[in-house]
Amino acid sequence: MGDSDDLQSQATLRHGGERPAGRTGTAGPVSVIMPVRNAERNLAESVGYVLSQNYPGELELVLAVGPSKDRTEEIAGKLAAADRRITVVANPSGQIPNALNAAVRASRNPVIVRADVRSRLPAGYIAAVVRTLCRTGAANVGGVMAAEGITPFQQAVAWAMTSPAGVGSAPFHVGGNEGPSDSVYLGAFRREVIEEVGGYDEHYLRGEDWEMNYRIRQAGGLVWFQPQLRVTYRPRSTIGEIASQYFMYGRWRRAVAWRHAGTISLRYLAPPATVIALLLGTLAGFAGLASLADQTGTWWQWLLTAGLIIPLGYVIGVLAVTAKAGRDGRLSGRAVSWLPVILATMHICWGIGFLKSPRRLARESSARRAGDAGGLPSDGRGQAAALISAALRRARPRRS
């Protein structure tokens, strides 16, 4: 049995499924999928990092290109014409989960590695994720979203995205120990796992990766975090883009929580709780100040005024984090000056998005999945790999 067969034979949804003892083949064929839209500035560089991987096996890259306002489609076409390993498919909706499903359908290999147009895969990334898939028997393997900025603004965003003060303690943001995880950045999947759980839910405009990883885990699959898999990520470059990004994160994270009860944790509740506390404290404080104008100074007036302690305490906390960031020497003065605005934008916009997320988002997703025929819709390409993998598992004798 060759390396490719070895990898295919291990492609089982259940962690702990039968794996041939002593087999270590790690150079099976791999498909990289990348959703692309309005990516003129980043596309060629991101594709270059994929194609320059130190990986001895067969490699293909599928770009799912959505309607763009810049030269993205033209650049994607030129890249595909210059390298036969690149395939371009259309994503008319322009949405990320639709793009990912379209790319999976167009791909043909038993291992699917997700990339992002803002990501820069290190040279040994694909080899490392395939080795980890083989070693652990996991359904999905991924690592750390190592945000790195170029401009002072982006550098400040990157600091916030890799700090518990900005995004909480999720391992794929701030690092952690290797092992099972709720979710990981990007991900490298066994193809049959994606098809068995029905692919990405195209209803979720954000949080589609976390939601599918939840379904993988519910089906018995293992999502594995490997902290040595660090992928450079280029943050967005304006405060408006950050505000929109984090508003959508909060909005769709609550939709996932509506759809999958019990998946919410305290760190997801911190931003909406902060927004509510800031709003109530500010309103109470100004109401108290207004009532003190009559100079009576009753206890309840002072109590209302004390509500201003909440927004004041938040501002002091953000400034304290900023001062600490300035002392550690990682950020320039200009980057440090952006940090309090960025932290507040991330916290407040995530929280508002969460609070304003309507219940209908979860109902629409439930209705959509109930209407699915089961399994990722396919035009037929790539099915051979999954069928071969399943046949090998059925044919392999069970170990006592």
Buried (B, 14 or more C-beta within 10 A) or exposed (E): EEBBBBBBBBBBBEBEBBBBEEBEBBBBBBBBBBBBBBBBBBBBEBBEBBBEBEBEBBBBBBBBBBEBEEBBBEBBBEBBEEEEBBBBBEBEBBBBBBBBBBBBBBBBBBBBBBBBBBBBBBEBBBBBBBBBBBBBBBBBBBBBBBBBBEEBBBBBBBBBBBBEBBBBEBBBBBBBEBEEBBBBBBBBBBBBBBBBBBBBBBBBBBBBBBBBBBBBBEEEBBBBBBBEBBBBBBBBBEBEEBBBBBBBBBBBBBBBBBBBEEBBEEEBBBBBBBBEBBBEBBEBBBBBBEBBEEEEEEEEBEEBBEBBEBBEEBEEEBEEBBEEBBEEEEBEEEBBBBBBBBBBBBBBBBBBBBBEBEEEBBEBBEEEBEEEEEBBBBEEEBBEBBEBBBEBBEEEEEEE
